[in-house]
Amino acid sequence: MAADNRKRLSPPLPETYLGNSLHSVRAIATAGQLLHHNIGWAAWRLHQAVADHDDRVIREFVDSWLRNPFVYTVSRFFDPNCIQIGSSPRFDMYGNKFGLGEGLAVLSGYANKFDGKVTVYPGRDGGGSMDLEICLLPENMQALESDEEFMSVITC
């Protein structure tokens, strides 16, 4: 997942900081572990990855990068056998008004799309709800929609 570094740094970056400060965080599990445990276990692993991403981890990465700089590319940054989650609850996507009425959905366009990309937005209904834009190959989407445990968690 892409984690925002702004408030994780000590001292935190100011609200007026212009630009991105993010880092990729991972929770690694085998297919067997995912099958053995439930979806809550997988969510907890992701939570721990985010919770462990702190000032020390960020500064160690920056120091390492300064010794051996590189430029991120999709092939370097994204494992083709993973799910990458991005976006931020910081941005009120439905709060933008253009004089055309209330937005029905938020879509991010076609850039940076690949099998396994998930974009998360604060939900249209508010109250902590989330809207997910999921980019999957048709056969992978069909398998996800056929997963009863997953569907029971995301539907009302």
ROTIVO-774305 format. One record per atom (N, C-alpha, C): residue in one letter; atom name; x, y, z. Coordinates in steps of 0.05 Angstrom, whole numbers, always signed. Example, Ala and Ser with C-alpha at 12.3 -4.5 7.8 and 13.67 -1.06 7.14 Angstrom:
% residues 2
+----+----+--------+--------+--------+
! aa ! at !     xx !     yy !     zz !
+----+----+--------+--------+--------+
!  A !  N !   +264 !   -114 !   +156 !
!  A ! CA !   +246 !    -90 !   +156 !
!  A !  C !   +264 !    -66 !   +156 !
!  S !  N !   +257 !    -45 !   +142 !
!  S ! CA !   +273 !    -21 !   +143 !
!  S !  C !   +258 !     +1 !   +157 !
+----+----+--------+--------+--------+
% end
This chain:
% residues 156
+----+----+--------+--------+--------+
! aa ! at !     xx !     yy !     zz !
+----+----+--------+--------+--------+
!  M !  N !    +17 !    -23 !     +0 !
!  M ! CA !     +0 !     +0 !     +0 !
!  M !  C !    +18 !    +25 !     +0 !
!  A !  N !     +8 !    +46 !    -11 !
!  A ! CA !    +22 !    +71 !    -10 !
!  A !  C !    +15 !    +85 !    +16 !
!  A !  N !    +34 !    +90 !    +33 !
!  A ! CA !    +30 !   +103 !    +59 !
!  A !  C !    +40 !   +132 !    +58 !
!  D !  N !    +24 !   +150 !    +68 !
!  D ! CA !    +31 !   +178 !    +69 !
!  D !  C !    +51 !   +182 !    +92 !
!  N !  N !    +73 !   +195 !    +86 !
!  N ! CA !    +94 !   +200 !   +106 !
!  N !  C !    +90 !   +226 !   +122 !
!  R !  N !    +73 !   +243 !   +113 !
!  R ! CA !    +71 !   +270 !   +125 !
!  R !  C !    +70 !   +270 !   +155 !
!  K !  N !    +52 !   +256 !   +167 !
!  K ! CA !    +49 !   +256 !   +196 !
!  K !  C !    +66 !   +235 !   +210 !
!  R !  N !    +78 !   +218 !   +195 !
!  R ! CA !    +95 !   +197 !   +207 !
!  R !  C !   +123 !   +207 !   +213 !
!  L !  N !   +131 !   +229 !   +200 !
!  L ! CA !   +158 !   +240 !   +205 !
!  L !  C !   +158 !   +255 !   +231 !
!  S !  N !   +181 !   +257 !   +243 !
!  S ! CA !   +183 !   +272 !   +268 !
!  S !  C !   +205 !   +293 !   +264 !
!  P !  N !   +199 !   +319 !   +262 !
!  P ! CA !   +172 !   +330 !   +264 !
!  P !  C !   +157 !   +325 !   +238 !
!  P !  N !   +130 !   +325 !   +240 !
!  P ! CA !   +114 !   +320 !   +216 !
!  P !  C !   +117 !   +343 !   +196 !
!  L !  N !   +112 !   +336 !   +170 !
!  L ! CA !   +112 !   +357 !   +150 !
!  L !  C !    +89 !   +376 !   +155 !
!  P !  N !    +92 !   +402 !   +149 !
!  P ! CA !    +71 !   +421 !   +153 !
!  P !  C !    +47 !   +416 !   +134 !
!  E !  N !    +23 !   +424 !   +142 !
!  E ! CA !     +0 !   +422 !   +125 !
!  E !  C !     +4 !   +436 !    +98 !
!  T !  N !    +21 !   +456 !    +98 !
!  T ! CA !    +25 !   +472 !    +73 !
!  T !  C !    +46 !   +459 !    +55 !
!  Y !  N !    +57 !   +435 !    +63 !
!  Y ! CA !    +77 !   +422 !    +46 !
!  Y !  C !    +64 !   +415 !    +19 !
!  L !  N !    +77 !   +423 !     -3 !
!  L ! CA !    +66 !   +418 !    -29 !
!  L !  C !    +82 !   +395 !    -41 !
!  G !  N !    +68 !   +374 !    -49 !
!  G ! CA !    +81 !   +351 !    -61 !
!  G !  C !    +74 !   +326 !    -47 !
!  N !  N !    +84 !   +304 !    -57 !
!  N ! CA !    +78 !   +278 !    -46 !
!  N !  C !   +101 !   +270 !    -28 !
!  S !  N !    +95 !   +256 !     -6 !
!  S ! CA !   +114 !   +243 !    +10 !
!  S !  C !   +102 !   +217 !    +18 !
!  L !  N !   +108 !   +197 !     +3 !
!  L ! CA !    +96 !   +171 !     +8 !
!  L !  C !   +116 !   +149 !     +4 !
!  H !  N !   +108 !   +126 !    +14 !
!  H ! CA !   +126 !   +103 !    +13 !
!  H !  C !   +109 !    +78 !    +10 !
!  S !  N !   +119 !    +58 !     -2 !
!  S ! CA !   +105 !    +33 !     -5 !
!  S !  C !   +109 !    +16 !    +20 !
!  V !  N !    +88 !     +6 !    +31 !
!  V ! CA !    +89 !    -13 !    +54 !
!  V !  C !    +77 !    -39 !    +45 !
!  R !  N !    +88 !    -61 !    +56 !
!  R ! CA !    +79 !    -88 !    +48 !
!  R !  C !    +72 !   -105 !    +71 !
!  A !  N !    +53 !   -123 !    +66 !
!  A ! CA !    +48 !   -145 !    +84 !
!  A !  C !    +50 !   -170 !    +66 !
!  I !  N !    +68 !   -187 !    +73 !
!  I ! CA !    +74 !   -210 !    +57 !
!  I !  C !    +62 !   -235 !    +69 !
!  A !  N !    +48 !   -251 !    +53 !
!  A ! CA !    +36 !   -276 !    +62 !
!  A !  C !    +37 !   -296 !    +38 !
!  T !  N !    +38 !   -321 !    +45 !
!  T ! CA !    +36 !   -341 !    +24 !
!  T !  C !     +7 !   -347 !    +17 !
!  A !  N !     +2 !   -359 !     -5 !
!  A ! CA !    -25 !   -367 !    -13 !
!  A !  C !    -37 !   -386 !     +9 !
!  G !  N !    -20 !   -404 !    +19 !
!  G ! CA !    -29 !   -422 !    +39 !
!  G !  C !    -38 !   -408 !    +65 !
!  Q !  N !    -23 !   -387 !    +73 !
!  Q ! CA !    -30 !   -372 !    +97 !
!  Q !  C !    -57 !   -358 !    +92 !
!  L !  N !    -60 !   -346 !    +68 !
!  L ! CA !    -85 !   -333 !    +63 !
!  L !  C !   -109 !   -352 !    +63 !
!  L !  N !   -105 !   -376 !    +53 !
!  L ! CA !   -126 !   -396 !    +53 !
!  L !  C !   -132 !   -406 !    +81 !
!  H !  N !   -111 !   -409 !    +97 !
!  H ! CA !   -114 !   -419 !   +124 !
!  H !  C !   -128 !   -400 !   +143 !
!  H !  N !   -121 !   -374 !   +140 !
!  H ! CA !   -132 !   -353 !   +158 !
!  H !  C !   -156 !   -340 !   +144 !
!  N !  N !   -170 !   -324 !   +159 !
!  N ! CA !   -193 !   -310 !   +147 !
!  N !  C !   -185 !   -282 !   +137 !
!  I !  N !   -204 !   -268 !   +125 !
!  I ! CA !   -197 !   -241 !   +114 !
!  I !  C !   -189 !   -221 !   +135 !
!  G !  N !   -199 !   -225 !   +160 !
!  G ! CA !   -192 !   -207 !   +182 !
!  G !  C !   -162 !   -209 !   +188 !
!  W !  N !   -151 !   -234 !   +186 !
!  W ! CA !   -122 !   -238 !   +190 !
!  W !  C !   -106 !   -222 !   +169 !
!  A !  N !   -115 !   -224 !   +144 !
!  A ! CA !   -101 !   -209 !   +123 !
!  A !  C !   -103 !   -179 !   +128 !
!  A !  N !   -126 !   -169 !   +136 !
!  A ! CA !   -129 !   -141 !   +142 !
!  A !  C !   -111 !   -133 !   +165 !
!  W !  N !   -109 !   -150 !   +186 !
!  W ! CA !    -91 !   -144 !   +208 !
!  W !  C !    -62 !   -142 !   +199 !
!  R !  N !    -53 !   -159 !   +181 !
!  R ! CA !    -26 !   -158 !   +171 !
!  R !  C !    -21 !   -131 !   +157 !
!  L !  N !    -41 !   -122 !   +141 !
!  L ! CA !    -38 !    -96 !   +128 !
!  L !  C !    -37 !    -74 !   +149 !
!  H !  N !    -55 !    -75 !   +169 !
!  H ! CA !    -55 !    -55 !   +190 !
!  H !  C !    -27 !    -54 !   +204 !
!  Q !  N !    -16 !    -77 !   +210 !
!  Q ! CA !    +11 !    -77 !   +223 !
!  Q !  C !    +32 !    -64 !   +205 !
!  A !  N !    +31 !    -70 !   +179 !
!  A ! CA !    +50 !    -58 !   +161 !
!  A !  C !    +49 !    -28 !   +161 !
!  V !  N !    +24 !    -17 !   +162 !
!  V ! CA !    +21 !    +12 !   +163 !
!  V !  C !    +29 !    +23 !   +190 !
!  A !  N !    +22 !     +9 !   +212 !
!  A ! CA !    +28 !    +19 !   +239 !
!  A !  C !    +58 !    +19 !   +244 !
!  D !  N !    +73 !     +0 !   +232 !
!  D ! CA !   +102 !     -2 !   +235 !
!  D !  C !   +117 !    +18 !   +218 !
!  H !  N !   +104 !    +31 !   +200 !
!  H ! CA !   +117 !    +50 !   +182 !
!  H !  C !   +119 !    +77 !   +196 !
!  D !  N !   +142 !    +83 !   +208 !
!  D ! CA !   +146 !   +106 !   +225 !
!  D !  C !   +170 !   +122 !   +216 !
!  D !  N !   +176 !   +143 !   +231 !
!  D ! CA !   +199 !   +161 !   +225 !
!  D !  C !   +225 !   +146 !   +221 !
!  R !  N !   +231 !   +126 !   +238 !
!  R ! CA !   +255 !   +111 !   +235 !
!  R !  C !   +257 !    +96 !   +209 !
!  V !  N !   +235 !    +83 !   +201 !
!  V ! CA !   +234 !    +68 !   +176 !
!  V !  C !   +237 !    +86 !   +152 !
!  I !  N !   +224 !   +109 !   +153 !
!  I ! CA !   +225 !   +128 !   +131 !
!  I !  C !   +253 !   +139 !   +128 !
!  R !  N !   +266 !   +147 !   +150 !
!  R ! CA !   +293 !   +158 !   +149 !
!  R !  C !   +313 !   +138 !   +140 !
!  E !  N !   +310 !   +113 !   +149 !
!  E ! CA !   +328 !    +91 !   +140 !
!  E !  C !   +326 !    +87 !   +110 !
!  F !  N !   +302 !    +88 !    +99 !
!  F ! CA !   +298 !    +86 !    +70 !
!  F !  C !   +311 !   +109 !    +55 !
!  V !  N !   +307 !   +133 !    +65 !
!  V ! CA !   +319 !   +157 !    +52 !
!  V !  C !   +349 !   +155 !    +52 !
!  D !  N !   +361 !   +148 !    +75 !
!  D ! CA !   +390 !   +145 !    +77 !
!  D !  C !   +400 !   +124 !    +57 !
!  S !  N !   +386 !   +102 !    +56 !
!  S ! CA !   +394 !    +80 !    +37 !
!  S !  C !   +392 !    +90 !     +8 !
!  W !  N !   +370 !   +105 !     +2 !
!  W ! CA !   +366 !   +115 !    -25 !
!  W !  C !   +389 !   +135 !    -32 !
!  L !  N !   +397 !   +152 !    -13 !
!  L ! CA !   +418 !   +171 !    -19 !
!  L !  C !   +445 !   +157 !    -25 !
!  R !  N !   +449 !   +133 !    -13 !
!  R ! CA !   +473 !   +118 !    -19 !
!  R !  C !   +471 !   +103 !    -46 !
!  N !  N !   +447 !    +96 !    -54 !
!  N ! CA !   +443 !    +81 !    -78 !
!  N !  C !   +416 !    +90 !    -91 !
!  P !  N !   +416 !   +114 !   -104 !
!  P ! CA !   +392 !   +125 !   -115 !
!  P !  C !   +381 !   +108 !   -139 !
!  F !  N !   +355 !   +109 !   -142 !
!  F ! CA !   +342 !    +96 !   -165 !
!  F !  C !   +316 !   +111 !   -170 !
!  V !  N !   +304 !   +107 !   -193 !
!  V ! CA !   +279 !   +119 !   -201 !
!  V !  C !   +258 !    +97 !   -202 !
!  Y !  N !   +236 !   +101 !   -188 !
!  Y ! CA !   +214 !    +82 !   -188 !
!  Y !  C !   +203 !    +79 !   -217 !
!  T !  N !   +199 !    +54 !   -224 !
!  T ! CA !   +184 !    +48 !   -249 !
!  T !  C !   +162 !    +28 !   -241 !
!  V !  N !   +142 !    +25 !   -257 !
!  V ! CA !   +121 !     +6 !   -250 !
!  V !  C !   +133 !    -22 !   -247 !
!  S !  N !   +151 !    -30 !   -264 !
!  S ! CA !   +162 !    -57 !   -262 !
!  S !  C !   +179 !    -60 !   -237 !
!  R !  N !   +191 !    -38 !   -227 !
!  R ! CA !   +208 !    -41 !   -203 !
!  R !  C !   +191 !    -39 !   -178 !
!  F !  N !   +170 !    -23 !   -179 !
!  F ! CA !   +154 !    -17 !   -155 !
!  F !  C !   +132 !    -37 !   -150 !
!  F !  N !   +121 !    -48 !   -171 !
!  F ! CA !    +98 !    -66 !   -168 !
!  F !  C !   +104 !    -94 !   -176 !
!  D !  N !   +101 !   -112 !   -158 !
!  D ! CA !   +103 !   -141 !   -163 !
!  D !  C !    +79 !   -150 !   -179 !
!  P !  N !    +81 !   -163 !   -201 !
!  P ! CA !    +58 !   -171 !   -217 !
!  P !  C !    +40 !   -191 !   -202 !
!  N !  N !    +49 !   -203 !   -180 !
!  N ! CA !    +33 !   -222 !   -165 !
!  N !  C !    +23 !   -209 !   -139 !
!  C !  N !    +18 !   -183 !   -139 !
!  C ! CA !     +9 !   -170 !   -114 !
!  C !  C !    -15 !   -153 !   -120 !
!  I !  N !    -26 !   -142 !    -99 !
!  I ! CA !    -47 !   -122 !   -101 !
!  I !  C !    -35 !    -97 !    -90 !
!  Q !  N !    -38 !    -75 !   -105 !
!  Q ! CA !    -27 !    -49 !    -96 !
!  Q !  C !    -51 !    -31 !    -90 !
!  I !  N !    -51 !    -19 !    -66 !
!  I ! CA !    -73 !     -2 !    -58 !
!  I !  C !    -63 !    +27 !    -55 !
!  G !  N !    -77 !    +46 !    -67 !
!  G ! CA !    -69 !    +73 !    -66 !
!  G !  C !    -92 !    +92 !    -61 !
!  S !  N !    -86 !   +118 !    -60 !
!  S ! CA !   -104 !   +140 !    -55 !
!  S !  C !   -103 !   +148 !    -26 !
!  S !  N !   -121 !   +166 !    -18 !
!  S ! CA !   -119 !   +176 !     +9 !
!  S !  C !   -147 !   +186 !    +19 !
!  P !  N !   -152 !   +180 !    +45 !
!  P ! CA !   -177 !   +191 !    +56 !
!  P !  C !   -175 !   +221 !    +62 !
!  R !  N !   -152 !   +233 !    +58 !
!  R ! CA !   -148 !   +262 !    +63 !
!  R !  C !   -164 !   +279 !    +43 !
!  F !  N !   -170 !   +268 !    +20 !
!  F ! CA !   -182 !   +284 !     -1 !
!  F !  C !   -212 !   +279 !     -4 !
!  D !  N !   -228 !   +300 !     +0 !
!  D ! CA !   -257 !   +298 !     -2 !
!  D !  C !   -264 !   +298 !    -32 !
!  M !  N !   -264 !   +274 !    -44 !
!  M ! CA !   -269 !   +273 !    -73 !
!  M !  C !   -297 !   +281 !    -81 !
!  Y !  N !   -317 !   +277 !    -63 !
!  Y ! CA !   -344 !   +284 !    -70 !
!  Y !  C !   -351 !   +313 !    -62 !
!  G !  N !   -332 !   +327 !    -49 !
!  G ! CA !   -337 !   +354 !    -41 !
!  G !  C !   -332 !   +374 !    -63 !
!  N !  N !   -319 !   +366 !    -85 !
!  N ! CA !   -314 !   +384 !   -107 !
!  N !  C !   -341 !   +390 !   -121 !
!  K !  N !   -346 !   +416 !   -125 !
!  K ! CA !   -371 !   +424 !   -139 !
!  K !  C !   -364 !   +438 !   -165 !
!  F !  N !   -376 !   +428 !   -187 !
!  F ! CA !   -370 !   +440 !   -213 !
!  F !  C !   -396 !   +451 !   -226 !
!  G !  N !   -418 !   +453 !   -210 !
!  G ! CA !   -443 !   +463 !   -221 !
!  G !  C !   -459 !   +443 !   -236 !
!  L !  N !   -452 !   +417 !   -234 !
!  L ! CA !   -466 !   +396 !   -249 !
!  L !  C !   -481 !   +378 !   -231 !
!  G !  N !   -484 !   +385 !   -206 !
!  G ! CA !   -498 !   +368 !   -187 !
!  G !  C !   -477 !   +350 !   -172 !
!  E !  N !   -488 !   +334 !   -153 !
!  E ! CA !   -471 !   +317 !   -137 !
!  E !  C !   -459 !   +294 !   -154 !
!  G !  N !   -434 !   +288 !   -149 !
!  G ! CA !   -421 !   +266 !   -163 !
!  G !  C !   -433 !   +239 !   -155 !
!  L !  N !   -435 !   +221 !   -174 !
!  L ! CA !   -445 !   +195 !   -170 !
!  L !  C !   -423 !   +175 !   -164 !
!  A !  N !   -400 !   +179 !   -175 !
!  A ! CA !   -377 !   +161 !   -171 !
!  A !  C !   -351 !   +177 !   -176 !
!  V !  N !   -330 !   +167 !   -166 !
!  V ! CA !   -303 !   +178 !   -171 !
!  V !  C !   -287 !   +156 !   -185 !
!  L !  N !   -276 !   +163 !   -208 !
!  L ! CA !   -259 !   +145 !   -223 !
!  L !  C !   -233 !   +159 !   -229 !
!  S !  N !   -211 !   +145 !   -228 !
!  S ! CA !   -185 !   +158 !   -230 !
!  S !  C !   -174 !   +159 !   -258 !
!  G !  N !   -188 !   +149 !   -278 !
!  G ! CA !   -178 !   +149 !   -305 !
!  G !  C !   -161 !   +125 !   -311 !
!  Y !  N !   -149 !   +125 !   -335 !
!  Y ! CA !   -136 !   +101 !   -344 !
!  Y !  C !   -106 !    +99 !   -338 !
!  A !  N !    -94 !   +120 !   -327 !
!  A ! CA !    -65 !   +120 !   -322 !
!  A !  C !    -58 !   +102 !   -299 !
!  N !  N !    -35 !    +90 !   -300 !
!  N ! CA !    -24 !    +73 !   -279 !
!  N !  C !    -43 !    +50 !   -271 !
!  K !  N !    -56 !    +38 !   -290 !
!  K ! CA !    -74 !    +16 !   -285 !
!  K !  C !    -60 !    -10 !   -292 !
!  F !  N !    -64 !    -30 !   -275 !
!  F ! CA !    -54 !    -57 !   -280 !
!  F !  C !    -69 !    -76 !   -263 !
!  D !  N !    -68 !   -102 !   -269 !
!  D ! CA !    -82 !   -122 !   -255 !
!  D !  C !    -73 !   -122 !   -225 !
!  G !  N !    -92 !   -117 !   -207 !
!  G ! CA !    -85 !   -117 !   -179 !
!  G !  C !    -84 !    -89 !   -167 !
!  K !  N !    -91 !    -68 !   -182 !
!  K ! CA !    -90 !    -41 !   -172 !
!  K !  C !   -117 !    -34 !   -159 !
!  V !  N !   -117 !    -25 !   -134 !
!  V ! CA !   -141 !    -16 !   -120 !
!  V !  C !   -137 !    +13 !   -112 !
!  T !  N !   -157 !    +29 !   -118 !
!  T ! CA !   -156 !    +57 !   -110 !
!  T !  C !   -179 !    +61 !    -90 !
!  V !  N !   -173 !    +73 !    -67 !
!  V ! CA !   -192 !    +77 !    -45 !
!  V !  C !   -199 !   +106 !    -42 !
!  Y !  N !   -224 !   +112 !    -40 !
!  Y ! CA !   -233 !   +139 !    -35 !
!  Y !  C !   -252 !   +140 !    -11 !
!  P !  N !   -254 !   +163 !     +3 !
!  P ! CA !   -275 !   +165 !    +23 !
!  P !  C !   -301 !   +161 !     +9 !
!  G !  N !   -320 !   +147 !    +22 !
!  G ! CA !   -345 !   +140 !     +9 !
!  G !  C !   -363 !   +163 !     +5 !
!  R !  N !   -379 !   +161 !    -16 !
!  R ! CA !   -399 !   +181 !    -22 !
!  R !  C !   -419 !   +186 !     +1 !
!  D !  N !   -425 !   +165 !    +15 !
!  D ! CA !   -444 !   +167 !    +37 !
!  D !  C !   -432 !   +177 !    +63 !
!  G !  N !   -406 !   +181 !    +64 !
!  G ! CA !   -393 !   +191 !    +89 !
!  G !  C !   -393 !   +170 !   +111 !
!  G !  N !   -390 !   +179 !   +135 !
!  G ! CA !   -392 !   +161 !   +158 !
!  G !  C !   -371 !   +139 !   +159 !
!  G !  N !   -348 !   +144 !   +147 !
!  G ! CA !   -327 !   +124 !   +147 !
!  G !  C !   -329 !   +104 !   +124 !
!  S !  N !   -349 !   +107 !   +107 !
!  S ! CA !   -352 !    +89 !    +84 !
!  S !  C !   -329 !    +93 !    +64 !
!  M !  N !   -324 !    +73 !    +48 !
!  M ! CA !   -303 !    +75 !    +28 !
!  M !  C !   -314 !    +66 !     +1 !
!  D !  N !   -304 !    +79 !    -20 !
!  D ! CA !   -309 !    +70 !    -47 !
!  D !  C !   -283 !    +59 !    -58 !
!  L !  N !   -285 !    +36 !    -71 !
!  L ! CA !   -261 !    +22 !    -82 !
!  L !  C !   -264 !    +22 !   -112 !
!  E !  N !   -242 !    +29 !   -125 !
!  E ! CA !   -240 !    +26 !   -154 !
!  E !  C !   -220 !     +3 !   -158 !
!  I !  N !   -229 !    -20 !   -168 !
!  I ! CA !   -212 !    -44 !   -170 !
!  I !  C !   -207 !    -50 !   -199 !
!  C !  N !   -181 !    -52 !   -205 !
!  C ! CA !   -172 !    -58 !   -232 !
!  C !  C !   -162 !    -87 !   -233 !
!  L !  N !   -177 !   -105 !   -245 !
!  L ! CA !   -170 !   -133 !   -247 !
!  L !  C !   -176 !   -143 !   -275 !
!  L !  N !   -160 !   -163 !   -284 !
!  L ! CA !   -166 !   -176 !   -309 !
!  L !  C !   -194 !   -190 !   -306 !
!  P !  N !   -209 !   -193 !   -327 !
!  P ! CA !   -236 !   -204 !   -324 !
!  P !  C !   -237 !   -231 !   -309 !
!  E !  N !   -218 !   -249 !   -314 !
!  E ! CA !   -219 !   -275 !   -300 !
!  E !  C !   -213 !   -272 !   -270 !
!  N !  N !   -197 !   -252 !   -263 !
!  N ! CA !   -191 !   -247 !   -235 !
!  N !  C !   -214 !   -234 !   -221 !
!  M !  N !   -228 !   -216 !   -235 !
!  M ! CA !   -252 !   -203 !   -224 !
!  M !  C !   -274 !   -224 !   -219 !
!  Q !  N !   -277 !   -242 !   -238 !
!  Q ! CA !   -298 !   -263 !   -235 !
!  Q !  C !   -291 !   -280 !   -211 !
!  A !  N !   -266 !   -287 !   -207 !
!  A ! CA !   -258 !   -303 !   -184 !
!  A !  C !   -264 !   -288 !   -158 !
!  L !  N !   -258 !   -262 !   -157 !
!  L ! CA !   -263 !   -246 !   -133 !
!  L !  C !   -292 !   -245 !   -127 !
!  E !  N !   -309 !   -240 !   -148 !
!  E ! CA !   -338 !   -239 !   -144 !
!  E !  C !   -349 !   -265 !   -135 !
!  S !  N !   -336 !   -287 !   -141 !
!  S ! CA !   -345 !   -314 !   -133 !
!  S !  C !   -336 !   -322 !   -105 !
!  D !  N !   -319 !   -306 !    -93 !
!  D ! CA !   -309 !   -312 !    -66 !
!  D !  C !   -329 !   -304 !    -45 !
!  E !  N !   -343 !   -323 !    -34 !
!  E ! CA !   -365 !   -317 !    -15 !
!  E !  C !   -356 !   -302 !     +9 !
!  E !  N !   -332 !   -309 !    +20 !
!  E ! CA !   -322 !   -295 !    +44 !
!  E !  C !   -317 !   -266 !    +38 !
!  F !  N !   -304 !   -260 !    +16 !
!  F ! CA !   -298 !   -233 !     +8 !
!  F !  C !   -324 !   -217 !     +4 !
!  M !  N !   -342 !   -228 !    -11 !
!  M ! CA !   -367 !   -214 !    -17 !
!  M !  C !   -384 !   -210 !     +8 !
!  S !  N !   -383 !   -228 !    +27 !
!  S ! CA !   -398 !   -224 !    +52 !
!  S !  C !   -387 !   -200 !    +68 !
!  V !  N !   -362 !   -194 !    +65 !
!  V ! CA !   -350 !   -172 !    +80 !
!  V !  C !   -356 !   -145 !    +67 !
!  I !  N !   -357 !   -144 !    +40 !
!  I ! CA !   -359 !   -118 !    +27 !
!  I !  C !   -388 !   -110 !    +19 !
!  T !  N !   -407 !   -129 !    +22 !
!  T ! CA !   -434 !   -122 !    +15 !
!  T !  C !   -452 !   -120 !    +40 !
!  C !  N !   -472 !   -104 !    +38 !
!  C ! CA !   -491 !   -101 !    +61 !
!  C !  C !   -511 !   -124 !    +61 !
+----+----+--------+--------+--------+
% end
